[in-house]
Amino acid sequence: MTQFETITECPKCGGKELGKGKHSGYAVMVPANKMSFGSEVEYILCTDCGFIIESYVKKPEKFKGTL
């Protein structure tokens, strides 16, 4: 995903060693008022302090029309 490419430093501790992780399986994000299996959630995090810098759903199209 291209939105992850702009982050180079942790805003909490200044660490430069970042990583990418995801929730999947039963930890998926599901639309609040729509029947769907939902989407995995991906994260950019600092590998020094563990701070989650950004999070994104992998399939944002599944949430269209939910508001």
C-alpha positions in Angstrom: 0.0 0.0 0.0 1.5 3.3 -1.0 0.2 5.3 2.0 2.9 3.6 4.2 5.8 4.9 2.1 5.8 8.4 3.5 6.4 7.5 7.2 10.1 7.4 8.1 10.2 8.0 11.9 8.2 7.3 15.0 6.4 10.4 16.3 6.6 9.1 19.9 10.3 8.1 20.3 11.9 9.2 17.1 12.9 5.6 16.2 13.7 5.0 12.5 13.2 1.2 12.5 9.5 0.7 11.5 7.6 -2.4 10.8 4.3 -3.6 9.2 1.8 -5.8 10.9 -1.8 -6.9 10.5 -4.9 -8.2 12.4 -6.6 -11.0 10.6 -8.9 -14.0 11.3 -11.4 -13.1 14.0 -9.8 -9.7 14.5 -11.0 -8.3 11.2 -12.8 -4.9 11.0 -16.4 -5.3 9.9 -18.9 -2.7 8.7 -21.3 -1.6 11.5 -24.6 -1.8 9.6 -23.8 -4.0 6.6 -23.5 -7.8 6.2 -19.8 -8.4 5.3 -16.8 -10.6 6.2 -15.0 -7.3 6.7 -11.3 -6.6 6.1 -7.9 -7.2 7.6 -6.4 -4.2 9.4 -2.8 -3.3 8.6 -0.5 -1.3 10.8 2.7 0.6 10.6 4.5 0.5 14.0 7.7 1.4 15.7 9.9 -1.6 16.4 11.7 0.2 19.2 8.7 1.4 21.4 5.8 -0.5 19.8 3.7 2.6 19.1 1.2 2.1 16.3 1.7 5.0 13.9 -1.0 4.3 11.3 -3.6 1.7 10.7 -5.6 0.9 7.5 -8.2 -1.6 6.5 -6.9 -3.6 3.6 -10.3 -3.5 1.7 -11.8 -0.1 2.3 -14.4 -0.6 -0.5 -16.3 -3.0 1.9 -17.2 0.0 4.0 -18.8 2.2 1.3 -22.4 3.2 2.1 -22.1 2.4 5.8 -22.7 6.0 7.0 
